[in-house]
Amino acid sequence: MITLKNILVPTDFSETSKAAVTYARELASTYHGSVHLLHVLPDPAVQPWAFAVETEAMGLSFPERVKRWEERANAQMKNLLSETERKELHVRTVAQVGHPVQQILQYAKDQTIDLIVMGTTGRGTPAPETFGAFPRHSPMGSVAERVVRQAPCPVLIVRHPEHEFVTP
């Protein structure tokens, strides 16, 4: 028997990540599971763009800037599902700083994730001035490949647009 009590969706807010959320929502609803949304922020201490001055973040220390990015990431993750869906699916949103592959794998182990649902390609890393709400990490394609190889649980890779089994 298949049990999917904890479903992890690593998201970079790309269209493929949004498609992955749709799949996770349907699977969690079918199996009465919960959805964990995870966004991994790059560590500003090891990123070359971290020293760039952002108008909004001027004068903020790295920890303050990271905290602001985490808050914005959590707010954006909450917008991926309706309030009703978040309650019914016991959605948990988490923003973490670090390397995407390492953070996804560690989160999956720590939270005893039953299935990871993720997109094949992400947005990549834009220039600092184009971050908008917060920075985005490296392309999800290489991240997805490494997660598939090392994950402690099954991984469902979603391509968008492709043949859709779930309709929005």
C-alpha positions, 0 to 999 in steps of 0.5 A: 500500500502506498502512503504519502503522508509528507510530500515535499515540494522544493520551489523556486517559484518558476512555472515548473515549480508551480506545476509541481505544487499542483501535483503535490496538492492532488497527491496530498489530497488523495492520500490525506497527506501534508505538503511541505513547501521549501525554498532554498536561499543562497548564502549571501556570504558565499555569493558574489552578488551579496556585496551588491547594494540593493536600494531596499536592503541598504545598510542591512547586515547579511543576517538582516538581509537573509531574514528579510528574504526568508520572510518574503519567500515564506509569504510567496510560498503561502500564495501558491495555495489558497488558505483553504488548501493550506489548512486542509493539506496542513501546508508547512512553508520553510525558507532555508539558506544554503546549497539547494541540493544539500538543503532539500536532501537534509529536509527530506531526511529530517522530516521523513518525507515520503515523496519529493515533487519538483520541477525539472528546470528553474529560473536560474540566478538573475542579476541582483537588481532583478531579484524583486522580492528576494534572490533565486538560486541555481537552475533547478534542472541540475538540482533535480538530477542530483536530488533524484540520485541521492534522495532518501525517498521517491522523487516525482519530476514534473515538466511544464508544459507537458502532458498533464495528469492534473488539471489546475 
